[in-house]
């Protein structure tokens, strides 16, 4: 997960609204969002190589997501995707408690930013930008560095996200369209892959790496909400869109 915008307890009638792009190698095996067999109330995509996930929710109102933190990587540490799935699978652990546990073991992972919400508080922890903390109500942007870093695509996306939420109630199709923004900024972020500007747009297009999926979600103040996901092929063309209602009753699923 490489780019995320979060409205934390600042949209009338909504506790949490999130729009996020997952950027990954096209060759990495992935399952699209589904309810996990071993945890039926957990809805998330799945990394089929390591077994974790990059973003997910539960019918009970929990949310977790991560972005990688740019920097050196080791192949011998634990997969960061378990930081998300383990929070979502443990419905009894509170945000502050989980953040403290993760911070105590942060050296066991490559660089990450982790957001978790237990229904009461949204918090963040990173093994490059400590300490862990809960977040005040407001709108935030998160990429592969510190929260709200002034990179062009983070600033642009945060502004468009805030504008959209000020004009209308959270709408999955509008948020999916917002995150499929391929405009290159006037100045890049000094992050290179295949070209100097390959990572500069909100939606990334490159031959072997790019935006694999967009996830958007909203939890209302009553605890119910929705989740939508759009997946893309290696040519950056949309191939599937699905929407799920998040009601605190048995799972209901709708396709869009």
C-alpha positions in Angstrom: 0.0 0.0 0.0 1.6 3.2 -1.1 -0.9 6.1 -0.9 -3.8 6.7 1.4 -6.1 9.5 2.5 -8.1 9.4 5.7 -10.9 11.5 7.1 -10.9 10.7 10.8 -14.1 11.7 12.6 -14.5 14.9 10.7 -17.2 14.1 8.1 -20.8 14.6 9.4 -22.4 11.3 10.0 -19.2 9.3 9.4 -16.6 8.1 11.8 -14.0 7.1 9.2 -13.6 7.5 5.4 -10.5 6.1 3.6 -9.3 6.0 0.0 -6.1 4.1 -0.8 -4.0 2.8 -3.6 -2.0 -0.4 -3.3 1.2 -0.3 -5.4 3.1 -3.6 -6.0 4.9 -5.7 -8.5 2.5 -7.1 -11.1 4.1 -10.5 -10.6 3.2 -10.7 -6.9 0.3 -13.1 -6.4 -2.7 -11.5 -4.8 -6.3 -12.4 -4.0 -8.9 -9.6 -4.3 -11.0 -8.5 -1.4 -13.0 -11.3 0.2 -14.2 -12.5 3.6 -11.5 -14.7 5.1 -12.5 -18.3 5.8 -10.6 -18.4 9.1 -12.0 -15.1 10.2 -15.5 -14.7 8.6 -16.0 -11.1 9.6 -12.7 -9.9 8.2 -12.8 -8.4 4.7 -9.5 -7.8 2.9 -7.4 -8.7 -0.1 -4.6 -11.2 0.5 -0.9 -11.4 -0.3 -0.7 -15.0 -1.5 3.1 -15.0 -1.1 3.3 -14.2 2.6 -0.3 -14.5 3.7 -1.0 -11.1 5.2 -2.8 -8.1 3.8 -2.2 -4.4 3.1 -5.7 -3.1 4.1 -8.8 -4.5 5.6 -11.9 -4.0 7.7 -14.2 -6.1 9.9 -18.0 -6.0 10.0 -17.6 -4.9 13.6 -16.0 -1.7 12.5 -12.3 -2.3 12.8 -9.9 -0.9 10.2 -6.2 -1.4 9.6 -3.8 -0.5 6.7 -0.1 0.0 6.1 2.2 1.7 3.7 5.9 0.7 3.2 8.4 3.2 4.4 11.0 4.0 1.7 14.4 2.7 2.7 16.6 -0.4 2.9 14.9 -3.8 3.0 15.8 -7.2 4.4 14.5 -10.5 3.0 14.8 -12.2 6.4 12.3 -10.2 8.5 8.6 -10.9 9.1 6.1 -9.8 6.5 4.5 -6.4 7.3 1.2 -7.6 6.1 0.7 -9.5 9.3 0.6 -6.2 11.2 -2.7 -5.5 9.5 -4.3 -9.0 9.6 -3.4 -9.7 13.3 -5.1 -6.5 14.4 -8.2 -7.3 12.5 -8.3 -10.8 13.7 -8.0 -9.8 17.4 -11.3 -8.0 18.1 -10.5 -7.6 21.8 -7.3 -5.5 21.5 -7.6 -1.7 21.6 -5.8 0.7 19.3 -3.5 2.0 22.0 -2.6 -1.4 23.2 -1.8 -2.7 19.7 0.2 0.3 18.8 2.4 -0.2 21.9 2.9 -3.9 21.1 3.9 -3.1 17.5 6.2 -0.4 18.6 8.0 -2.7 21.0 8.7 -5.1 18.1 9.1 -2.6 15.3 12.6 -3.9 14.5 11.2 -7.2 13.3 9.9 -5.6 10.1 11.1 -3.6 7.1 10.1 0.0 7.2 6.3 0.6 7.6 3.6 3.0 8.6 0.6 1.3 10.2 -2.8 2.7 10.8 -5.3 0.9 13.1 -8.8 1.9 14.3 -10.7 -0.2 16.9 -14.0 1.8 16.4 -13.1 4.3 19.2 -9.7 5.7 18.1 -7.5 5.9 15.0 -3.8 5.5 15.7 -0.5 5.3 13.8 2.8 3.7 14.4 6.0 3.6 12.3 9.4 2.1 12.8 11.0 5.2 11.2 8.7 7.9 12.7 8.1 7.1 16.3 6.4 7.3 18.8 3.0 5.7 18.2 0.1 7.9 18.8 -3.7 8.3 18.3 -4.8 10.9 15.7 -7.0 13.9 16.3 -10.1 14.4 14.1 -9.0 15.7 10.7 -7.9 14.7 7.2 -4.6 13.0 6.6 -2.4 11.9 3.7 0.0 9.0 4.0 2.5 7.8 1.4 5.8 5.9 1.8 7.2 8.4 4.3 6.0 10.4 7.3 2.3 11.2 7.7 1.3 14.3 5.7 4.8 14.7 4.1 4.5 17.5 1.6 5.1 15.4 -1.5 3.2 16.8 -4.5 0.9 13.7 -4.9 0.2 13.6 -1.2 -0.7 17.3 -1.1 -2.8 17.1 -4.3 -4.7 13.9 -3.3 -5.4 15.3 0.2 -6.8 18.5 -1.3 -9.0 16.6 -3.8 -10.1 14.2 -1.1 -11.1 17.0 1.3 -12.9 18.9 -1.5 -14.9 15.8 -2.5 -16.0 15.1 1.0 -17.0 18.7 1.5 -19.3 18.6 -1.5 -21.1 15.3 -1.1 -21.6 12.3 1.2 -18.9 9.7 0.8 -19.6 7.8 -2.4 -17.6 4.7 -3.5 -17.6 5.4 -7.2 -16.5 9.0 -6.8 -13.7 8.0 -4.4 -12.5 5.3 -6.8 -12.4 7.8 -9.6 -10.4 10.3 -7.4 -7.7 7.7 -6.7 -7.4 6.8 -10.4 -5.5 10.1 -10.9 -2.6 9.7 -13.3 -1.6 13.3 -13.6 2.1 14.0 -13.3 3.0 16.9 -11.0 5.2 19.7 -12.1 8.0 18.5 -9.8 8.6 14.8 -8.9 9.4 13.4 -5.5 12.9 12.3 -6.3 11.8 8.6 -6.3 12.8 6.7 -9.4 11.9 3.4 -10.7 11.8 3.2 -14.6 11.8 6.9 -15.1 12.3 10.0 -12.9 8.5 10.5 -12.7 7.3 6.9 -12.5 6.2 7.3 -8.9 5.1 10.9 -9.0 1.4 10.4 -9.9 -1.3 9.2 -7.4 -2.0 6.2 -9.7 1.3 4.6 -10.8 1.8 3.1 -14.2 5.0 1.1 -15.0 5.8 -2.1 -16.9 6.6 -4.4 -14.0 5.2 -2.3 -11.0 2.2 -0.1 -10.4 -1.1 0.5 -8.8 -2.7 -3.0 -8.5 -5.9 -2.0 -6.7 -7.8 0.9 -5.2 -9.7 0.4 -1.9 -12.3 2.9 -0.5 -14.4 2.6 2.6 -16.6 4.4 5.0 -17.9 3.7 8.5 -20.9 5.7 9.6 -21.4 6.8 13.1 -23.8 3.9 13.7 -21.0 1.5 13.0 -22.3 0.3 9.6 -20.7 1.2 6.3 -19.4 0.0 3.0 -16.2 -1.1 1.3 -15.3 -1.1 -2.4 -12.3 -2.3 -4.4 -11.2 -1.9 -8.0 -8.5 -4.2 -9.3 -6.2 -3.4 -12.3 -4.2 -5.6 -14.7 -0.5 -5.2 -15.7 -1.5 -2.7 -18.3 -3.2 -0.5 -15.6 -6.7 -1.2 -17.0 -9.5 -1.9 -14.5 -10.6 -5.5 -14.6 -13.0 -5.9 -11.6 -14.9 -3.7 -9.2 -16.8 -5.0 -6.2 -18.7 -3.4 -3.4 -19.6 -4.8 0.0 -22.1 -3.5 2.6 -20.6 -3.5 6.1 -23.6 -4.2 8.4 -23.2 -5.7 11.8 -25.3 -8.7 10.6 -24.2 -11.7 8.5 -22.1 -10.4 5.5 -24.0 -9.0 2.5 -22.1 -8.6 -0.8 -23.0 -6.6 -3.9 -21.0 -6.4 -7.2 -20.6 -3.1 -8.9 
